Amino acid sequence: MQATDAIRLIDVLWIDKETGRVAAAFEVEHTTSIYSGIVRMLDLALGLPDQPAQALFLVAPDAREGDVREQLRRPAFSRVADLKVRFLPYSELATHRESIARFGHGMKGIDAIARVLI
């Protein structure tokens, strides 16, 4: 599978209106493999090196945060630390979604509630 094919499988790509580049990517891992979500993020970051996304997020139920952290400790994912992939738990989105929608602009609201993983 080519990187561009894998990138198409990412759940949400936030495209910057002015540049047309990927500003952020969100991989939602409700019941699917966290491993595959991380691989897609790597495909995006390494497959388009001239257009790196500014923000990469794994979105999942709060209870899966430990699973996300465990996967990121694998040697195969050592490059993920360079990408600053963050965890976005469902509870934070649920708690703050109205405020983000009403007052948010750009990535500021999302950045405020995301958790650093590494």
N, C-alpha and C positions, 0 to 999 in steps of 0.2 A: 504494500500500500504506500502510495506517495504521500508526502507530508500534506499537500494540499487536499488530498482525499480525506485524511484524518482530521484536518482542521474543519472540514465541513460537518463533522460529527459533533463539534463543540456545541453545547446547548445554547449559549448566548454570546454573540460577539457585539461589542459596543463599538461602533464605527464613528470616528471623529468626522463631523460634517465638513470641516474646512480642509482636512488633509486626505480624507478617504482611507486612512489607516486604522488598524485595529487599536483602539485606545484601551480596551479591557476585554477580558474573556471570562466567562462564568461557566463552570462545569458543574452541573447539578448531579449529585450522587445520592439519590434517595434510597434506592435499593440496589443500584448497579455497583459494579466493582470500582472501588476507589483507585485501584491500580490503573484501570483504563482511563480514568479522568486525568490522572497525572501524566500518563503517556500522551494524551491529546494536547495537554498544556506544553509538554516538551516539544511535540511536533510543531506546534504553533511558534514557539520561541526559537527553535533551532531551524525550522523549515523556512522561515521568513526572516533571516537575520538582518536584512536591510529595513525591516518594518517591525521591530519588536513591540509587542503589546506593553503598555505602561503598567498594567495591573492585571494579575492573574488570580482568580478566586476559585476555590473549591467550595461549593455550597452544599450543605448536608444537614441532616438532623443533628442536634446538639450531641446526642449519644454516640455519634460516629467520629467525633473529634479525635478520640484516642486512636481509632483505626487509621485516620488520616496521618496522624503523627507517626504511627508505627510504620506505615508504608514509606513515609519520607525518610526514615532512618535506614532504609535499604541502600546498599552500596550502588545499586543500579540507578538510584535517583540522586546521586551526589550533586549533580548539576542544578537541581531544583533550588537549592539554597541561593544560588546566584540569581535566580529568577524572582525571588521574593514572593512566591505563591502564598496566598493567605487563605485562611479558613473563614467562611461566612456562615455562621450557624442560623438555622431557621428561626430560633427564638429572637435573635437580634433583628432579623428582617421583619418579623411579625410585630415586634415592639415598636420599631422605628419607621415602618413603611409609610405611614401617613405623614409624618414630619418630613421625611426625605422627599416624598412626592410634592408636598406643599411648599417647602422652603429650600429644598436641595437644588443644587446646580452642579452639573458635572459629577465628578467622582468624590467630592468632598464628604458627603453623607455616608457613602459606602465605605470609604477609607476609615471613617471614624468608628465604624462598628465591626470591621474585619479584624481577625486575630492573626498575629504573626505566628507562623508555624516553626520556623527555624531561626 
